[in-house]
Amino acid sequence: MLALDSPKWATLTHAFGSASDIPQYLRDLESFPEKLDHNSEPYESLWSSLWHQGTIYTASFAAVPHLVDISARNPAIATYDGLDIAIMTEVRRLEGGWGPELPDDLAGPYREAIDRLPQVALDALKVQGDKNLTLTAAAAVAMWSGRFTLAELMYEFEDDDVCRRTFDWVRFGEGPVPLE
């Protein structure tokens, strides 16, 4: 895993340029600050930098082992945000066309983190029982088993209204799900 104090972070990129700011966001995440809304930090900066409009970056690959490790060390207070970034980074990597190839020097720790991801999400879910962690754990298992569309669907189900409309559509066959 790339050390947070490594100068290599400055050579990696994210949506807004150099990834030299990502180590501090990861340090801030370790305390799992309360997420009051979509713009709460460090969650917003990590999302917008590492998974900007679905695009991934070299910094995304370097951050994933940290995101998984932070949650593994603190399952009782882990949030779904970091795990979702890890899941969607892997989904986009395997789909191709959403960013750079996985750099060789980041591949080992990245792949180890991806292999741990479903269990880490399930461990957090066991102690929290949170709805969003339930969806994250389902997405992690789907991603790990190669079911990328299902993993993306679980990610989108974070919104209860999307869940309800999709369920009604499936249950009652009322045509396409109006998502907007």
Biotite code that builds the C-alpha atoms (Angstrom):
import biotite.structure as struc

atoms = struc.array([
    struc.Atom([0.000, 0.000, 0.000], chain_id="A", res_id=1, res_name="MET", atom_name="CA", element="C"),
    struc.Atom([1.331, 3.402, -0.958], chain_id="A", res_id=2, res_name="LEU", atom_name="CA", element="C"),
    struc.Atom([2.341, 5.216, 2.234], chain_id="A", res_id=3, res_name="ALA", atom_name="CA", element="C"),
    struc.Atom([0.385, 8.388, 2.868], chain_id="A", res_id=4, res_name="LEU", atom_name="CA", element="C"),
    struc.Atom([3.619, 10.337, 3.201], chain_id="A", res_id=5, res_name="ASP", atom_name="CA", element="C"),
    struc.Atom([5.042, 9.024, -0.085], chain_id="A", res_id=6, res_name="SER", atom_name="CA", element="C"),
    struc.Atom([6.060, 11.689, -2.611], chain_id="A", res_id=7, res_name="PRO", atom_name="CA", element="C"),
    struc.Atom([4.522, 9.445, -5.286], chain_id="A", res_id=8, res_name="LYS", atom_name="CA", element="C"),
    struc.Atom([1.069, 10.889, -4.489], chain_id="A", res_id=9, res_name="TRP", atom_name="CA", element="C"),
    struc.Atom([2.144, 14.121, -6.182], chain_id="A", res_id=10, res_name="ALA", atom_name="CA", element="C"),
    struc.Atom([2.840, 12.161, -9.399], chain_id="A", res_id=11, res_name="THR", atom_name="CA", element="C"),
    struc.Atom([-0.585, 10.505, -9.379], chain_id="A", res_id=12, res_name="LEU", atom_name="CA", element="C"),
    struc.Atom([-3.613, 12.296, -10.748], chain_id="A", res_id=13, res_name="THR", atom_name="CA", element="C"),
    struc.Atom([-7.265, 12.726, -9.925], chain_id="A", res_id=14, res_name="HIS", atom_name="CA", element="C"),
    struc.Atom([-10.088, 14.725, -11.486], chain_id="A", res_id=15, res_name="ALA", atom_name="CA", element="C"),
    struc.Atom([-8.546, 18.063, -10.566], chain_id="A", res_id=16, res_name="PHE", atom_name="CA", element="C"),
    struc.Atom([-4.849, 17.393, -11.180], chain_id="A", res_id=17, res_name="GLY", atom_name="CA", element="C"),
    struc.Atom([-2.163, 16.277, -8.749], chain_id="A", res_id=18, res_name="SER", atom_name="CA", element="C"),
    struc.Atom([-3.256, 13.820, -6.069], chain_id="A", res_id=19, res_name="ALA", atom_name="CA", element="C"),
    struc.Atom([-1.009, 15.344, -3.418], chain_id="A", res_id=20, res_name="SER", atom_name="CA", element="C"),
    struc.Atom([-4.149, 16.297, -1.437], chain_id="A", res_id=21, res_name="ASP", atom_name="CA", element="C"),
    struc.Atom([-5.580, 12.758, -1.248], chain_id="A", res_id=22, res_name="ILE", atom_name="CA", element="C"),
    struc.Atom([-3.416, 11.565, 1.695], chain_id="A", res_id=23, res_name="PRO", atom_name="CA", element="C"),
    struc.Atom([-4.873, 14.295, 3.918], chain_id="A", res_id=24, res_name="GLN", atom_name="CA", element="C"),
    struc.Atom([-8.431, 13.391, 2.929], chain_id="A", res_id=25, res_name="TYR", atom_name="CA", element="C"),
    struc.Atom([-7.653, 9.762, 3.778], chain_id="A", res_id=26, res_name="LEU", atom_name="CA", element="C"),
    struc.Atom([-6.216, 10.800, 7.144], chain_id="A", res_id=27, res_name="ARG", atom_name="CA", element="C"),
    struc.Atom([-9.356, 12.839, 7.792], chain_id="A", res_id=28, res_name="ASP", atom_name="CA", element="C"),
    struc.Atom([-11.511, 9.841, 6.886], chain_id="A", res_id=29, res_name="LEU", atom_name="CA", element="C"),
    struc.Atom([-9.884, 7.694, 9.574], chain_id="A", res_id=30, res_name="GLU", atom_name="CA", element="C"),
    struc.Atom([-11.976, 9.435, 12.240], chain_id="A", res_id=31, res_name="SER", atom_name="CA", element="C"),
    struc.Atom([-15.180, 8.880, 10.216], chain_id="A", res_id=32, res_name="PHE", atom_name="CA", element="C"),
    struc.Atom([-16.531, 12.386, 10.718], chain_id="A", res_id=33, res_name="PRO", atom_name="CA", element="C"),
    struc.Atom([-20.292, 12.682, 10.708], chain_id="A", res_id=34, res_name="GLU", atom_name="CA", element="C"),
    struc.Atom([-21.764, 12.917, 7.241], chain_id="A", res_id=35, res_name="LYS", atom_name="CA", element="C"),
    struc.Atom([-24.391, 15.623, 7.518], chain_id="A", res_id=36, res_name="LEU", atom_name="CA", element="C"),
    struc.Atom([-25.172, 15.845, 3.812], chain_id="A", res_id=37, res_name="ASP", atom_name="CA", element="C"),
    struc.Atom([-23.779, 15.119, 0.353], chain_id="A", res_id=38, res_name="HIS", atom_name="CA", element="C"),
    struc.Atom([-21.187, 17.908, 0.674], chain_id="A", res_id=39, res_name="ASN", atom_name="CA", element="C"),
    struc.Atom([-19.687, 16.763, 3.987], chain_id="A", res_id=40, res_name="SER", atom_name="CA", element="C"),
    struc.Atom([-15.923, 16.449, 4.072], chain_id="A", res_id=41, res_name="GLU", atom_name="CA", element="C"),
    struc.Atom([-13.770, 14.481, 3.470], chain_id="A", res_id=42, res_name="PRO", atom_name="CA", element="C"),
    struc.Atom([-16.383, 12.371, 1.686], chain_id="A", res_id=43, res_name="TYR", atom_name="CA", element="C"),
    struc.Atom([-17.235, 14.951, -0.970], chain_id="A", res_id=44, res_name="GLU", atom_name="CA", element="C"),
    struc.Atom([-13.601, 15.632, -1.855], chain_id="A", res_id=45, res_name="SER", atom_name="CA", element="C"),
    struc.Atom([-12.773, 11.939, -2.074], chain_id="A", res_id=46, res_name="LEU", atom_name="CA", element="C"),
    struc.Atom([-15.789, 11.201, -4.278], chain_id="A", res_id=47, res_name="TRP", atom_name="CA", element="C"),
    struc.Atom([-15.336, 14.176, -6.572], chain_id="A", res_id=48, res_name="SER", atom_name="CA", element="C"),
    struc.Atom([-11.582, 13.641, -6.920], chain_id="A", res_id=49, res_name="SER", atom_name="CA", element="C"),
    struc.Atom([-11.357, 9.860, -7.210], chain_id="A", res_id=50, res_name="LEU", atom_name="CA", element="C"),
    struc.Atom([-14.605, 8.976, -9.005], chain_id="A", res_id=51, res_name="TRP", atom_name="CA", element="C"),
    struc.Atom([-15.575, 12.121, -10.858], chain_id="A", res_id=52, res_name="HIS", atom_name="CA", element="C"),
    struc.Atom([-18.709, 11.527, -12.933], chain_id="A", res_id=53, res_name="GLN", atom_name="CA", element="C"),
    struc.Atom([-17.780, 7.869, -13.182], chain_id="A", res_id=54, res_name="GLY", atom_name="CA", element="C"),
    struc.Atom([-14.203, 8.430, -14.329], chain_id="A", res_id=55, res_name="THR", atom_name="CA", element="C"),
    struc.Atom([-11.345, 6.885, -12.356], chain_id="A", res_id=56, res_name="ILE", atom_name="CA", element="C"),
    struc.Atom([-7.723, 7.998, -12.041], chain_id="A", res_id=57, res_name="TYR", atom_name="CA", element="C"),
    struc.Atom([-4.325, 6.702, -10.963], chain_id="A", res_id=58, res_name="THR", atom_name="CA", element="C"),
    struc.Atom([-4.993, 8.144, -7.500], chain_id="A", res_id=59, res_name="ALA", atom_name="CA", element="C"),
    struc.Atom([-8.192, 6.074, -7.334], chain_id="A", res_id=60, res_name="SER", atom_name="CA", element="C"),
    struc.Atom([-6.106, 2.897, -7.520], chain_id="A", res_id=61, res_name="PHE", atom_name="CA", element="C"),
    struc.Atom([-3.708, 4.137, -4.832], chain_id="A", res_id=62, res_name="ALA", atom_name="CA", element="C"),
    struc.Atom([-6.559, 5.208, -2.524], chain_id="A", res_id=63, res_name="ALA", atom_name="CA", element="C"),
    struc.Atom([-8.574, 1.967, -2.685], chain_id="A", res_id=64, res_name="VAL", atom_name="CA", element="C"),
    struc.Atom([-6.276, -0.037, -0.342], chain_id="A", res_id=65, res_name="PRO", atom_name="CA", element="C"),
    struc.Atom([-6.496, 2.789, 2.197], chain_id="A", res_id=66, res_name="HIS", atom_name="CA", element="C"),
    struc.Atom([-10.277, 3.045, 1.915], chain_id="A", res_id=67, res_name="LEU", atom_name="CA", element="C"),
    struc.Atom([-10.683, -0.689, 2.494], chain_id="A", res_id=68, res_name="VAL", atom_name="CA", element="C"),
    struc.Atom([-8.106, -0.752, 5.306], chain_id="A", res_id=69, res_name="ASP", atom_name="CA", element="C"),
    struc.Atom([-9.692, 2.184, 7.158], chain_id="A", res_id=70, res_name="ILE", atom_name="CA", element="C"),
    struc.Atom([-13.058, 0.409, 7.149], chain_id="A", res_id=71, res_name="SER", atom_name="CA", element="C"),
    struc.Atom([-11.527, -2.942, 8.107], chain_id="A", res_id=72, res_name="ALA", atom_name="CA", element="C"),
    struc.Atom([-9.871, -1.395, 11.166], chain_id="A", res_id=73, res_name="ARG", atom_name="CA", element="C"),
    struc.Atom([-13.095, 0.327, 12.285], chain_id="A", res_id=74, res_name="ASN", atom_name="CA", element="C"),
    struc.Atom([-16.136, -1.751, 11.242], chain_id="A", res_id=75, res_name="PRO", atom_name="CA", element="C"),
    struc.Atom([-18.330, -0.339, 14.004], chain_id="A", res_id=76, res_name="ALA", atom_name="CA", element="C"),
    struc.Atom([-18.052, 3.203, 12.647], chain_id="A", res_id=77, res_name="ILE", atom_name="CA", element="C"),
    struc.Atom([-17.145, 2.609, 8.999], chain_id="A", res_id=78, res_name="ALA", atom_name="CA", element="C"),
    struc.Atom([-19.271, 4.408, 6.441], chain_id="A", res_id=79, res_name="THR", atom_name="CA", element="C"),
    struc.Atom([-20.367, 3.149, 3.087], chain_id="A", res_id=80, res_name="TYR", atom_name="CA", element="C"),
    struc.Atom([-18.761, 6.050, 1.180], chain_id="A", res_id=81, res_name="ASP", atom_name="CA", element="C"),
    struc.Atom([-15.183, 4.814, 1.046], chain_id="A", res_id=82, res_name="GLY", atom_name="CA", element="C"),
    struc.Atom([-16.249, 1.277, 0.278], chain_id="A", res_id=83, res_name="LEU", atom_name="CA", element="C"),
    struc.Atom([-18.523, 2.504, -2.508], chain_id="A", res_id=84, res_name="ASP", atom_name="CA", element="C"),
    struc.Atom([-15.614, 4.403, -4.065], chain_id="A", res_id=85, res_name="ILE", atom_name="CA", element="C"),
    struc.Atom([-13.571, 1.196, -3.977], chain_id="A", res_id=86, res_name="ALA", atom_name="CA", element="C"),
    struc.Atom([-16.392, -0.866, -5.497], chain_id="A", res_id=87, res_name="ILE", atom_name="CA", element="C"),
    struc.Atom([-17.120, 1.583, -8.279], chain_id="A", res_id=88, res_name="MET", atom_name="CA", element="C"),
    struc.Atom([-13.408, 2.016, -9.053], chain_id="A", res_id=89, res_name="THR", atom_name="CA", element="C"),
    struc.Atom([-13.141, -1.715, -9.672], chain_id="A", res_id=90, res_name="GLU", atom_name="CA", element="C"),
    struc.Atom([-16.360, -1.795, -11.696], chain_id="A", res_id=91, res_name="VAL", atom_name="CA", element="C"),
    struc.Atom([-15.090, 1.025, -13.927], chain_id="A", res_id=92, res_name="ARG", atom_name="CA", element="C"),
    struc.Atom([-11.633, -0.554, -14.234], chain_id="A", res_id=93, res_name="ARG", atom_name="CA", element="C"),
    struc.Atom([-13.096, -3.830, -15.442], chain_id="A", res_id=94, res_name="LEU", atom_name="CA", element="C"),
    struc.Atom([-15.598, -2.174, -17.759], chain_id="A", res_id=95, res_name="GLU", atom_name="CA", element="C"),
    struc.Atom([-12.727, -0.278, -19.381], chain_id="A", res_id=96, res_name="GLY", atom_name="CA", element="C"),
    struc.Atom([-12.793, 3.125, -20.985], chain_id="A", res_id=97, res_name="GLY", atom_name="CA", element="C"),
    struc.Atom([-13.367, 5.030, -17.733], chain_id="A", res_id=98, res_name="TRP", atom_name="CA", element="C"),
    struc.Atom([-9.777, 5.912, -16.947], chain_id="A", res_id=99, res_name="GLY", atom_name="CA", element="C"),
    struc.Atom([-6.195, 4.702, -17.060], chain_id="A", res_id=100, res_name="PRO", atom_name="CA", element="C"),
    struc.Atom([-5.000, 1.138, -16.790], chain_id="A", res_id=101, res_name="GLU", atom_name="CA", element="C"),
    struc.Atom([-4.059, -0.090, -13.320], chain_id="A", res_id=102, res_name="LEU", atom_name="CA", element="C"),
    struc.Atom([-0.374, 0.857, -12.891], chain_id="A", res_id=103, res_name="PRO", atom_name="CA", element="C"),
    struc.Atom([1.886, -2.129, -12.236], chain_id="A", res_id=104, res_name="ASP", atom_name="CA", element="C"),
    struc.Atom([3.378, -0.585, -9.099], chain_id="A", res_id=105, res_name="ASP", atom_name="CA", element="C"),
    struc.Atom([-0.089, -0.164, -7.527], chain_id="A", res_id=106, res_name="LEU", atom_name="CA", element="C"),
    struc.Atom([-1.562, -3.468, -8.743], chain_id="A", res_id=107, res_name="ALA", atom_name="CA", element="C"),
    struc.Atom([-0.616, -5.766, -5.838], chain_id="A", res_id=108, res_name="GLY", atom_name="CA", element="C"),
    struc.Atom([-2.075, -3.710, -2.979], chain_id="A", res_id=109, res_name="PRO", atom_name="CA", element="C"),
    struc.Atom([-5.059, -2.709, -5.117], chain_id="A", res_id=110, res_name="TYR", atom_name="CA", element="C"),
    struc.Atom([-5.990, -6.308, -5.971], chain_id="A", res_id=111, res_name="ARG", atom_name="CA", element="C"),
    struc.Atom([-5.534, -7.425, -2.354], chain_id="A", res_id=112, res_name="GLU", atom_name="CA", element="C"),
    struc.Atom([-7.893, -4.663, -1.224], chain_id="A", res_id=113, res_name="ALA", atom_name="CA", element="C"),
    struc.Atom([-10.490, -5.618, -3.843], chain_id="A", res_id=114, res_name="ILE", atom_name="CA", element="C"),
    struc.Atom([-10.326, -9.248, -2.679], chain_id="A", res_id=115, res_name="ASP", atom_name="CA", element="C"),
    struc.Atom([-10.913, -8.116, 0.941], chain_id="A", res_id=116, res_name="ARG", atom_name="CA", element="C"),
    struc.Atom([-13.677, -5.677, 0.067], chain_id="A", res_id=117, res_name="LEU", atom_name="CA", element="C"),
    struc.Atom([-16.769, -7.940, 0.317], chain_id="A", res_id=118, res_name="PRO", atom_name="CA", element="C"),
    struc.Atom([-15.742, -9.276, 3.733], chain_id="A", res_id=119, res_name="GLN", atom_name="CA", element="C"),
    struc.Atom([-14.904, -5.793, 5.040], chain_id="A", res_id=120, res_name="VAL", atom_name="CA", element="C"),
    struc.Atom([-18.330, -4.529, 3.932], chain_id="A", res_id=121, res_name="ALA", atom_name="CA", element="C"),
    struc.Atom([-20.057, -7.524, 5.521], chain_id="A", res_id=122, res_name="LEU", atom_name="CA", element="C"),
    struc.Atom([-18.102, -7.059, 8.768], chain_id="A", res_id=123, res_name="ASP", atom_name="CA", element="C"),
    struc.Atom([-19.238, -3.428, 8.966], chain_id="A", res_id=124, res_name="ALA", atom_name="CA", element="C"),
    struc.Atom([-22.800, -4.450, 8.185], chain_id="A", res_id=125, res_name="LEU", atom_name="CA", element="C"),
    struc.Atom([-22.796, -7.077, 10.967], chain_id="A", res_id=126, res_name="LYS", atom_name="CA", element="C"),
    struc.Atom([-22.136, -4.496, 13.658], chain_id="A", res_id=127, res_name="VAL", atom_name="CA", element="C"),
    struc.Atom([-24.115, -1.596, 12.206], chain_id="A", res_id=128, res_name="GLN", atom_name="CA", element="C"),
    struc.Atom([-27.085, -2.955, 10.268], chain_id="A", res_id=129, res_name="GLY", atom_name="CA", element="C"),
    struc.Atom([-27.210, 0.274, 8.246], chain_id="A", res_id=130, res_name="ASP", atom_name="CA", element="C"),
    struc.Atom([-29.361, 0.319, 5.065], chain_id="A", res_id=131, res_name="LYS", atom_name="CA", element="C"),
    struc.Atom([-26.597, 1.900, 3.006], chain_id="A", res_id=132, res_name="ASN", atom_name="CA", element="C"),
    struc.Atom([-24.055, -0.630, 4.248], chain_id="A", res_id=133, res_name="LEU", atom_name="CA", element="C"),
    struc.Atom([-26.495, -3.388, 3.275], chain_id="A", res_id=134, res_name="THR", atom_name="CA", element="C"),
    struc.Atom([-26.523, -2.061, -0.270], chain_id="A", res_id=135, res_name="LEU", atom_name="CA", element="C"),
    struc.Atom([-22.747, -1.602, -0.208], chain_id="A", res_id=136, res_name="THR", atom_name="CA", element="C"),
    struc.Atom([-22.196, -5.185, 0.945], chain_id="A", res_id=137, res_name="ALA", atom_name="CA", element="C"),
    struc.Atom([-24.510, -6.429, -1.819], chain_id="A", res_id=138, res_name="ALA", atom_name="CA", element="C"),
    struc.Atom([-22.668, -4.278, -4.362], chain_id="A", res_id=139, res_name="ALA", atom_name="CA", element="C"),
    struc.Atom([-19.300, -5.566, -3.122], chain_id="A", res_id=140, res_name="ALA", atom_name="CA", element="C"),
    struc.Atom([-20.364, -9.185, -3.519], chain_id="A", res_id=141, res_name="VAL", atom_name="CA", element="C"),
    struc.Atom([-21.834, -8.451, -6.962], chain_id="A", res_id=142, res_name="ALA", atom_name="CA", element="C"),
    struc.Atom([-18.647, -6.631, -8.047], chain_id="A", res_id=143, res_name="MET", atom_name="CA", element="C"),
    struc.Atom([-16.401, -9.384, -6.695], chain_id="A", res_id=144, res_name="TRP", atom_name="CA", element="C"),
    struc.Atom([-18.386, -12.042, -8.554], chain_id="A", res_id=145, res_name="SER", atom_name="CA", element="C"),
    struc.Atom([-18.233, -10.129, -11.848], chain_id="A", res_id=146, res_name="GLY", atom_name="CA", element="C"),
    struc.Atom([-21.826, -8.855, -11.817], chain_id="A", res_id=147, res_name="ARG", atom_name="CA", element="C"),
    struc.Atom([-20.962, -5.232, -12.611], chain_id="A", res_id=148, res_name="PHE", atom_name="CA", element="C"),
    struc.Atom([-24.420, -4.068, -13.660], chain_id="A", res_id=149, res_name="THR", atom_name="CA", element="C"),
    struc.Atom([-25.853, -5.441, -10.436], chain_id="A", res_id=150, res_name="LEU", atom_name="CA", element="C"),
    struc.Atom([-23.090, -3.736, -8.430], chain_id="A", res_id=151, res_name="ALA", atom_name="CA", element="C"),
    struc.Atom([-23.919, -0.418, -10.084], chain_id="A", res_id=152, res_name="GLU", atom_name="CA", element="C"),
    struc.Atom([-27.627, -0.963, -9.425], chain_id="A", res_id=153, res_name="LEU", atom_name="CA", element="C"),
    struc.Atom([-26.973, -1.539, -5.716], chain_id="A", res_id=154, res_name="MET", atom_name="CA", element="C"),
    struc.Atom([-24.968, 1.687, -5.675], chain_id="A", res_id=155, res_name="TYR", atom_name="CA", element="C"),
    struc.Atom([-27.907, 3.579, -7.196], chain_id="A", res_id=156, res_name="GLU", atom_name="CA", element="C"),
    struc.Atom([-30.351, 2.058, -4.691], chain_id="A", res_id=157, res_name="PHE", atom_name="CA", element="C"),
    struc.Atom([-28.919, 4.303, -1.993], chain_id="A", res_id=158, res_name="GLU", atom_name="CA", element="C"),
    struc.Atom([-31.974, 6.476, -2.643], chain_id="A", res_id=159, res_name="ASP", atom_name="CA", element="C"),
    struc.Atom([-35.128, 4.977, -1.058], chain_id="A", res_id=160, res_name="ASP", atom_name="CA", element="C"),
    struc.Atom([-37.321, 6.503, -3.743], chain_id="A", res_id=161, res_name="ASP", atom_name="CA", element="C"),
    struc.Atom([-35.353, 4.734, -6.486], chain_id="A", res_id=162, res_name="VAL", atom_name="CA", element="C"),
    struc.Atom([-35.728, 1.465, -4.539], chain_id="A", res_id=163, res_name="CYS", atom_name="CA", element="C"),
    struc.Atom([-39.478, 1.905, -4.115], chain_id="A", res_id=164, res_name="ARG", atom_name="CA", element="C"),
    struc.Atom([-40.138, 2.836, -7.764], chain_id="A", res_id=165, res_name="ARG", atom_name="CA", element="C"),
    struc.Atom([-37.979, -0.029, -9.017], chain_id="A", res_id=166, res_name="THR", atom_name="CA", element="C"),
    struc.Atom([-39.707, -2.478, -6.697], chain_id="A", res_id=167, res_name="PHE", atom_name="CA", element="C"),
    struc.Atom([-43.154, -1.278, -7.808], chain_id="A", res_id=168, res_name="ASP", atom_name="CA", element="C"),
    struc.Atom([-42.127, -1.559, -11.445], chain_id="A", res_id=169, res_name="TRP", atom_name="CA", element="C"),
    struc.Atom([-40.882, -5.124, -10.986], chain_id="A", res_id=170, res_name="VAL", atom_name="CA", element="C"),
    struc.Atom([-43.794, -6.161, -8.783], chain_id="A", res_id=171, res_name="ARG", atom_name="CA", element="C"),
    struc.Atom([-46.617, -4.553, -10.735], chain_id="A", res_id=172, res_name="PHE", atom_name="CA", element="C"),
    struc.Atom([-45.109, -4.326, -14.225], chain_id="A", res_id=173, res_name="GLY", atom_name="CA", element="C"),
    struc.Atom([-46.046, -0.693, -14.648], chain_id="A", res_id=174, res_name="GLU", atom_name="CA", element="C"),
    struc.Atom([-43.595, 0.122, -17.451], chain_id="A", res_id=175, res_name="GLY", atom_name="CA", element="C"),
    struc.Atom([-40.219, 1.845, -17.216], chain_id="A", res_id=176, res_name="PRO", atom_name="CA", element="C"),
    struc.Atom([-39.129, 3.186, -13.877], chain_id="A", res_id=177, res_name="VAL", atom_name="CA", element="C"),
    struc.Atom([-39.428, 7.003, -13.927], chain_id="A", res_id=178, res_name="PRO", atom_name="CA", element="C"),
    struc.Atom([-36.232, 8.062, -12.170], chain_id="A", res_id=179, res_name="LEU", atom_name="CA", element="C"),
    struc.Atom([-36.612, 11.794, -12.596], chain_id="A", res_id=180, res_name="GLU", atom_name="CA", element="C"),
])
